[in-house]
Amino acid sequence: MLKSSLKAFLLRRLHAREEIVSRVSTRVLGQGVPRRLTWRFDQEQDDLKKYMESCRRGKFEYCFSASVSQPVLYGSAYAFMINSMIDGFENEDSVQAWIDHFDAFQSDDGLFRDPLLAGDAFEHRGEWGEGWGARHLAAHMIIPYARAGRMPRREFGFLEPLYKAEALENWLSRFHFRDNLWSQSNFIMNLYSVLQYERDARKNADASACVEKIKDWLRQRQNPQTGLWHENPLETRSQKNDAIRAAYHYYPLFEYDREPSYSTDETIDVILQTQNSWGAFEHEERPAGACEDIDALDPLLRFSRRTGYRRNDVKIAAERSLVWVLSCKNADGGSSSMPEHGFAYGAHPLTTSQPGESNLFASWFRTLTLAYLCEFLELDNGFHLGRYPGYEIKFEPSESNPRGGRQA
């Protein structure tokens, strides 16, 4: 009886896997390719506006996805960031009204808390990690404030314990580069992004000292052969994926300060090795999520612009990725993190989406990826990218190309 049940379970899983692979392949060929051939910025803009409107429940209140019951701050933050990339806001009064809305969620310690998301996971007391929750949200919220040219009403007091050199050293000593590289890196990015914002917006000398310490600490641990952060050899695709996804969380620390950490030709080589036949950056015949794709593409495109190494190969990879990213769009006008799959952000019911349904996180991250691809491939577009700590750092208008290729 047990063997029969197990066999039936495995057959169901195998059938589901084959079905999803078939459906994703159909999306890439039937939707991604045609969308690439006919892509126009104004249509992309209209689609995203339509999708955001389907999630809107008030002037500033947005649901994470159209199917969830209540709007949350994460949804509003992503709606602001999407709109600011594709369109902008009518006037200064509308921008200030958005900032007033965000200010209402800021706690005394500087973190932003939505009562609907309250709980151990949001406060980083659970096992979900640093890819969702209070510190993660703070690293997102600085983008709307920086774009608006405003400061949150309260300082980020939660950073103060790290202003003592010994405390920062003890905190950094918790991390290693042997395994689980990706899961650790989000924690560091969440904090250094806010530290950079505090340094620049409030001229906070303590925050500046912390940023320099973290940069020195990371420089000392960057692998000179690959430009990534790892102690063990990168022998398998999984190991390469893990190292690339972790490095994505470290590179912006240097890129924002215009002090690029060293990148090697092998960094580009390693990233190119992880692209699959769909154009996603995952194992073969496995769809990648919005995180996995931008984690690989952001450094790949930046480093290729900077060095010119394997420029044609990177251009081909970028074109394939563009088809893939466009295949992740849905009929509702937004995007899925992983097509044909649902999404459980922080395992919270108000930050989830169903299979085949878009969500505002994926729509924001895939739109940012699309904007980077358009810039690299020199496609006509109207994206408004900014230069902010952490996630959104526009390409430099002109970067040196020591290999003699055309400057981007």
Secondary structure as UniProt FT lines:
FT   HELIX           2..27
FT   HELIX           28..32
FT   HELIX           33..38
FT   HELIX           41..55
FT   TURN            66..67
FT   HELIX           73..86
FT   HELIX           92..103
FT   TURN            104..105
FT   TURN            108..109
FT   HELIX           115..117
FT   TURN            120..124
FT   HELIX           134..148
FT   HELIX           157..163
FT   HELIX           165..172
FT   TURN            173..174
FT   HELIX           181..201
FT   HELIX           205..221
FT   TURN            224..226
FT   HELIX           237..248
FT   TURN            249..250
FT   HELIX           251..256
FT   TURN            257..258
FT   HELIX           265..273
FT   TURN            277..278
FT   TURN            284..285
FT   HELIX           290..307
FT   TURN            309..310
FT   HELIX           311..327
FT   TURN            331..332
FT   TURN            339..340
FT   STRAND          343..344
FT   HELIX           345..347
FT   TURN            349..350
FT   STRAND          352..353
FT   TURN            355..356
FT   HELIX           360..377
FT   TURN            402..403
//
